[in-house]
Amino acid sequence: MAKLLREFDKAGIETELFEESRYTPNPWRAEPMSREYLKNILQRDREITRQVLEDIERETVGYISPDAKKDIDKEISKIQK
């Protein structure tokens, strides 16, 4: 999503983000969402992914080796792009 927004910005295409939510039994609602909010969501997702990968490494091996840390960093950088 972030990559798509960057491409739209480069092309000069104006965009507006919306977040859809539903508080049952009410119908779905769409509300404007700021880019800062989206950025925070994506950052939090990366943090959770890193934590999960580190936890898996600790549970299987008992520690995070330098090679495993390098692999985790590589995986997170792919997500960030």
BADREN-255478 format. One record per residue: x, y, z of N, C-alpha, C, CB in turn. Coordinates in steps of 0.001 Angstrom, whole numbers, padded with zeros to 6 digits, always signed. Glycine has a CB too. Layout:
! residues N
XYZXYZXYZXYZ;...
END
This chain:
! residues 81
+000827-001185+000000+000000+000000+000000+000875+001254+000000-000943-000005+001209;+001893+001236+000844+002781+002400+000919+003510+002608-000400+003795+002235+002063;+003940+001520-001009+004631+001620-002295+003698+002198-003352+005157+000239-002741;+002472+001769-003359+001483+002276-004311+001251+003774-004095+000153+001502-004174;+001157+004197-002855+000979+005620-002557+002179+006435-003033+000766+005827-001052;+003390+005903-002835+004584+006613-003322+004545+006766-004838+005868+005868-002901;+004126+005703-005533+004037+005764-006996+002992+006796-007434+003686+004372-007573;+001860+006834-006740+000838+007835-007050+001378+009244-006832-000415+007609-006190;+002107+009438-005732+002689+010756-005446+003655+011173-006550+003414+010744-004087;+004512+010242-006988+005459+010541-008059+004749+010922-009345+006367+009351-008307;+003612+010278-009607+002862+010536-010837+001945+011747-010704+002043+009313-011217;+001894+012333-009501+001046+013505-009296-000429+013168-009145+001220+014455-010435;-000730+011934-008795-002116+011498-008617-002515+011730-007159-002294+009989-009016;-003574+012497-006956-004047+012759-005603-004773+011532-005070-004971+013997-005571;-004521+011208-003813-005173+010062-003192-005750+010448-001845-004193+008900-003037;-006771+009729-001455-007358+009896-000137-007582+008505+000425-008694+010722-000189;-007116+008282+001637-007228+006983+002273-008472+006919+003142-005984+006683+003102;-009086+005745+003163-010245+005519+004013-010058+004235+004799-011536+005461+003178;-010574+004232+006000-010556+003054+006854-011989+002586+007022-009888+003353+008237;-012189+001307+006805-013534+000746+006925-013650+000067+008282-013839-000261+005765;-014758+000303+008962-014966-000310+010268-016435-000658+010443-014492+000626+011398;-016660-001542+011387-018028-001973+011626-018184-002310+013102-018397-003190+010734;-019163-001715+013700-019511-002031+015073-020843-002750+015019-019573-000745+015982;-020781-004073+015048-021998-004877+014854-023036-004522+015891-021682-006380+014921;-024275-004536+015544-024907-004958+014288-025058-003823+013274-026263-005548+014579;-024372-002741+013468-024474-001602+012546-023812-001919+011207-023830-000348+013167;-024167-001173+010156-023539-001403+008842-022094-000904+008828-024347-000703+007726;-021361-001293+007780-019989-000858+007595-019928+000650+007408-019357-001569+006401;-018863+001274+007937-018633+002707+007782-017234+002926+007239-018826+003456+009126;-017097+003961+006453-015775+004342+005939-015462+005741+006447-015725+004287+004365;-014269+005867+007017-013831+007153+007546-012457+007492+006980-013797+007131+009095;-012167+008766+006780-010839+009146+006277-009740+008669+007220-010749+010673+006095;-008609+008299+006632-007458+007837+007397-006240+008646+006944-007223+006290+007204;-005501+009154+007898-004314+009949+007551-003163+009045+007133-003884+010833+008739;-002258+009618+006381-001062+008866+005971-000193+008558+007179-000249+009656+004919;-000202+009437+008161+000569+009196+009380+000039+007962+010112+000521+010431+010307;-001270+007814+010141-001883+006647+010770-001489+005378+010017-003422+006795+010814;-001529+005418+008689-001119+004270+007881+000353+003946+008140-001357+004548+006374;+001181+004965+008186+002602+004770+008446+002816+004079+009796+003343+006118+008412;+002067+004499+010800+002180+003893+012125+001729+002434+012113+001356+004686+013139;+000673+002134+011370+000195+000752+011261+001275-000124+010628-001115+000684+010427;+001867+000344+009551+002895-000422+008858+004136-000613+009731+003275+000270+007552;+004518+000423+010471+005667+000331+011379+005386-000685+012474+005992+001710+011998;+004195-000641+013021+003828-001590+014087+003836-003017+013550+002433-001248+014674;+003380-003202+012322+003391-004527+011701+004822-005057+011586+002726-004477+010310;+005747-004201+011187+007151-004613+011092+007709-004986+012468+007998-003488+010465;+007346-004209+013493+007814-004495+014839+007291-005847+015331+007384-003382+015794;+006027-006123+015062+005437-007398+015472+006103-008544+014720+003909-007403+015221;+006326-008375+013430+006987-009412+012638+008377-009697+013175+007067-008998+011167;+009144-008659+013466+010490-008828+014024+010414-009589+015350+011179-007449+014227;+009494-009192+016209+009373-009828+017521+009022-011313+017390+008309-009108+018363;+008113-011630+016467+007726-013027+016253+008916-013842+015752+006555-013119+015250;+009656-013312+014778+010822-014025+014255+011885-014225+015339+011421-013262+013065;+012094-013213+016167+013064-013343+017261+012585-014362+018294+013303-011977+017938;+011294-014345+018617+010740-015310+019574+010875-016741+019061+009266-014994+019857;+010615-016944+017783+010755-018274+017185+012205-018740+017309+010309-018262+015694;+013139-017855+017027+014558-018203+017109+014944-018556+018542+015428-017043+016595;+014485-017775+019497+014804-018054+020906+014215-019387+021365+014285-016923+021802;+012979-019685+020912+012334-020925+021328+012963-022156+020688+010867-020875+020993;+013464-022026+019462+014021-023195+018781+015500-023395+019075+013818-023068+017292;+016251-022317+019181+017695-022429+019363+018113-022013+020775+018425-021573+018326;+017359-021139+021381+017693-020666+022723+018309-019281+022750+018623-021623+023370;+018722-018790+021593+019305-017449+021493+019218-016997+020032+020800-017434+022005;+019569-015742+019801+019557-015205+018434+021010-015069+017983+018797-013815+018357;+021403-015927+017074+022776-015897+016563+022949-014695+015628+023119-017227+015819;+024181-014295+015394+024423-013189+014451+023861-013488+013056+025927-012904+014349;+023975-014747+012613+023426-015105+011301+021904-014988+011289+023845-016529+010917;+021270-015440+012376+019809-015345+012459+019382-013883+012498+019279-016095+013706;+020109-013055+013241+019777-011621+013303+019882-010999+011922+020709-010879+014293;+020920-011389+011180+021101-010880+009827+019921-011291+008940+022429-011393+009232;+019485-012549+009073+018335-013035+008290+017050-012301+008671+018148-014549+008494;+016863-012072+009962+015674-011341+010423+015696-009919+009881+015600-011324+011971;+016842-009255+009966+016971-007885+009441+016664-007847+007939+018399-007335+009707;+017151-008865+007216+016911-008943+005776+015412-009104+005490+017708-010119+005159;+014752-009951+006265+013320-010181+006097+012524-008904+006376+012849-011314+007023;+012876-008198+007421+012189-006950+007776+012428-005890+006710+012664-006437+009152;+013629-005833+006160+013905-004827+005121+013101-005130+003853+015423-004783+004795;+012843-006409+003551+012001-006745+002392+010572-006251+002616+012005-008278+002136;+010096-006385+003847+008739-005921+004164+008665-004408+004043+008322-006367+005587;+009735-003737+004438+009753-002272+004457+009719-001663+003059+010981-001782+005188;+010206-002385+002066+010270-001848+000713+008947-001751+000095+011140-002661-000139;
END
